[in-house]
Amino acid sequence: MDVKAIAKDVRISPIKLRLIVDLIRGKDVQEALNILTNYNSKPARIVKKVVDSAVSNAVNNNNLDKDKLYIKRAVVDQASTLKRRVPGSSGSVDKFYHRRSHVTIEVSER
């Protein structure tokens, strides 16, 4: 049985999150949590939070064994972008984009 957790509108670029998600895709949950704990970065903390949520959903709602879980699917999608203006050169205005992301982690039992 597949159990998932989603974090929507996380205010960090999808490119930064995909670098971390690629490290844990297909691994056991305990190994993935060890990898995320040892990374000292904001994307790793966000992904770790979603993995913890997916694991607790699997254990509490579906009575799955935590030791047998692995990360079946991990996806980062781009959310809507916040468009802002910042001062540019020669008195002009430049655009600045605050990119946001949706993180989906799906765990399953082996």
C-alpha positions as CSV (number, residue, x, y, z in Angstrom):
1,M,0.0,0.0,0.0
2,D,1.3,3.4,-1.0
3,V,1.1,6.3,1.5
4,K,2.0,9.9,0.6
5,A,2.6,13.3,2.1
6,I,2.6,16.6,0.2
7,A,4.1,20.0,1.2
8,K,2.6,22.7,-1.0
9,D,3.8,26.2,-1.8
10,V,7.2,25.7,-0.1
11,R,9.1,29.0,-0.8
12,I,12.3,27.5,-2.3
13,S,13.2,26.9,-5.9
14,P,12.4,23.5,-7.3
15,I,15.9,23.1,-8.7
16,K,17.4,23.2,-5.2
17,L,14.9,20.7,-3.9
18,R,15.4,18.3,-6.8
19,L,19.1,18.0,-5.9
20,I,18.2,16.6,-2.5
21,V,15.2,14.5,-3.6
22,D,17.4,12.7,-6.2
23,L,19.6,11.5,-3.4
24,I,16.9,9.7,-1.5
25,R,14.6,8.3,-4.2
26,G,14.3,4.5,-4.0
27,K,16.2,4.2,-0.7
28,D,15.0,2.7,2.6
29,V,13.3,5.3,4.9
30,Q,16.0,5.0,7.7
31,E,18.8,5.5,5.2
32,A,17.0,8.5,3.6
33,L,16.5,10.1,7.0
34,N,20.2,9.6,7.8
35,I,21.2,11.3,4.5
36,L,18.8,14.2,5.2
37,T,19.9,14.6,8.8
38,N,23.6,14.9,7.8
39,Y,22.9,17.5,5.1
40,N,23.0,21.0,6.6
41,S,20.7,22.9,4.2
42,K,17.2,24.3,4.0
43,P,16.1,21.9,1.2
44,A,17.2,18.9,3.2
45,R,15.2,20.1,6.3
46,I,12.1,20.6,4.1
47,V,12.3,17.2,2.5
48,K,13.1,15.5,5.9
49,K,9.9,17.1,7.3
50,V,7.8,15.6,4.4
51,V,9.5,12.2,4.7
52,D,8.7,12.2,8.5
53,S,5.1,13.1,7.7
54,A,4.7,10.3,5.1
55,V,6.3,7.7,7.5
56,S,4.0,8.7,10.4
57,N,1.0,8.6,8.0
58,A,2.0,5.0,7.0
59,V,2.5,3.9,10.6
60,N,-0.5,5.6,12.3
61,N,-3.2,5.5,9.6
62,N,-2.3,2.3,7.7
63,N,-0.5,0.2,10.4
64,L,2.6,-0.4,8.2
65,D,5.9,-1.5,9.7
66,K,8.4,1.4,9.8
67,D,11.4,-0.8,9.3
68,K,10.1,-2.2,6.0
69,L,9.2,1.2,4.4
70,Y,11.1,2.6,1.4
71,I,10.7,5.8,-0.7
72,K,8.8,4.6,-3.7
73,R,8.2,8.0,-5.4
74,A,9.6,11.5,-4.7
75,V,8.6,14.4,-6.9
76,V,9.2,18.1,-6.8
77,D,6.8,20.2,-9.0
78,Q,6.9,24.0,-9.6
79,A,4.1,26.0,-7.9
80,S,3.0,29.5,-8.7
81,T,5.7,32.1,-8.8
82,L,5.6,35.4,-6.9
83,K,6.6,38.2,-9.2
84,R,8.3,41.2,-7.6
85,R,10.1,44.3,-8.9
86,V,13.5,45.5,-7.8
87,P,15.5,48.6,-8.7
88,G,17.6,48.1,-11.8
89,S,20.4,50.0,-13.5
90,S,19.9,53.5,-14.8
91,G,16.7,54.0,-12.8
92,S,14.9,51.1,-14.5
93,V,12.9,48.3,-12.9
94,D,13.9,44.7,-13.1
95,K,11.8,41.6,-12.4
96,F,12.5,39.2,-9.5
97,Y,10.9,35.8,-9.2
98,H,10.3,34.0,-5.9
99,R,9.9,30.5,-7.1
100,R,7.8,28.1,-5.0
101,S,7.5,24.3,-5.0
102,H,5.3,21.3,-4.2
103,V,7.1,18.3,-2.7
104,T,5.4,14.9,-2.8
105,I,6.9,11.9,-1.1
106,E,5.3,8.4,-1.4
107,V,6.4,5.5,0.8
108,S,5.5,1.9,0.4
109,E,6.3,-1.4,2.2
110,R,8.7,-3.9,0.8
